[in-house]
Amino acid sequence: MRFGNWKVNEEGIEWVGSVGEYFIHKSRLNETGHGERSGMFDFLVHLTEKTWLSQSDIIDLNEAYQFAFNHFGIEMDDSLSMEDTLTEQNKLMKNR
């Protein structure tokens, strides 16, 4: 299943855009950030810092990410906050 330049395949989420390479294995979807970002979905915040990804790419990633949890039958870690993650993404996008 594709979400813009992101593809959810058998193993996880893959960037299939023309610039850069990135892959998130399904076993790492619940990884948390560190320090001030603990309690957030690490990849969603980390990838927002990549300047080669557009705001549209980040929105597509968010959709792919949520789809992947359901697709792989993985429970979202309830100690992680999607709301805090999206708030941090918005801050980072404004500061680009």
C-alpha positions in Angstrom: 0.0 0.0 0.0 1.4 3.4 -1.0 1.0 6.7 0.8 2.6 9.3 -1.4 6.3 8.4 -1.5 6.0 5.9 1.3 5.2 2.2 0.8 4.1 -0.2 3.5 5.6 -3.5 2.4 5.9 -7.0 4.0 8.7 -5.8 6.4 7.8 -2.2 7.3 7.6 1.3 5.8 9.9 2.2 2.9 10.7 5.6 1.3 10.3 5.2 -2.4 10.8 8.8 -3.4 13.5 10.1 -5.7 15.8 11.6 -3.0 17.3 9.7 -0.1 16.7 6.3 1.3 14.8 5.2 4.4 13.3 2.1 5.8 11.5 1.5 9.1 11.2 -2.1 10.1 7.8 -3.1 11.5 9.5 -4.2 14.8 10.6 -0.6 15.4 7.3 1.2 15.0 6.9 1.7 18.8 10.4 3.1 19.3 10.4 6.1 21.6 12.4 9.3 21.5 14.9 10.3 24.1 15.2 13.2 26.5 12.5 15.8 25.8 11.1 13.5 23.1 10.5 10.5 25.3 6.9 9.5 25.0 6.9 10.3 21.3 7.1 8.1 18.3 10.8 8.5 17.5 10.7 8.0 13.7 7.9 10.4 13.2 9.8 13.2 14.9 13.3 12.2 13.6 12.1 12.1 10.0 10.5 15.5 10.3 14.0 16.9 10.7 15.1 15.6 7.3 15.1 18.6 5.0 14.7 16.4 1.9 11.2 15.4 3.1 8.4 17.9 2.4 5.5 18.7 4.6 3.4 16.5 2.4 5.9 13.6 2.7 5.6 13.9 6.5 1.8 13.9 6.4 1.9 10.8 4.1 4.4 9.2 6.6 2.0 9.7 9.4 -0.8 8.0 7.5 1.5 5.1 6.5 2.6 4.8 10.1 -0.9 4.4 11.5 -1.9 2.1 8.6 1.2 -0.1 9.4 0.2 -0.7 13.0 -3.2 -2.1 11.8 -1.7 -3.9 8.8 0.9 -5.7 10.9 -1.4 -6.2 13.9 0.9 -4.3 16.2 -0.6 -2.5 19.2 0.5 1.1 19.6 2.5 1.5 22.8 0.1 3.4 25.1 3.1 5.1 26.8 3.7 6.9 23.6 1.6 9.9 22.6 0.6 10.5 19.0 -0.7 14.0 20.1 2.7 15.0 21.5 4.4 13.5 18.5 2.3 15.6 16.0 2.7 18.7 18.2 6.5 18.3 18.0 6.3 17.7 14.2 4.4 20.9 13.8 7.1 22.8 15.8 9.8 21.3 13.7 8.0 22.1 10.4 7.5 25.7 11.4 11.2 26.1 12.2 12.5 24.9 8.8 
